[in-house]
């Protein structure tokens, strides 16, 4: 399953070692909104952790920037 543009933004930042707080700040959203995005992302891609989300994202052919 493909990552949405927002999911890719979130996972790219996570892959760059951003904390949840830093991801939320970088995207201009609240921590609660980020947690909602992550919960939906995990469910949609069948993962249960940040590391697994990054692994699936990388296996889909994405590369972290920076």
C-alpha positions, 0 to 999 in steps of 0.5 A: 500500500502506498504512503499518502503525502502526509504519511511520507512527511511524517515518516521521513521526519521520524527516519531523520530521528525527530521526536514526536514533539519535533515532528508536530512542530515541523508540520505545524500540528498538535501532538494529539493530531500527530498521534492520530496520524500515527495511529491511522498510519500504523493501522493502514500499513499493519505496523505497531511501531515507529521503527516498523513504519520507517522500515515499510516506508524505506522498503516502498522505495523512499529515501530519507532526505538529509 
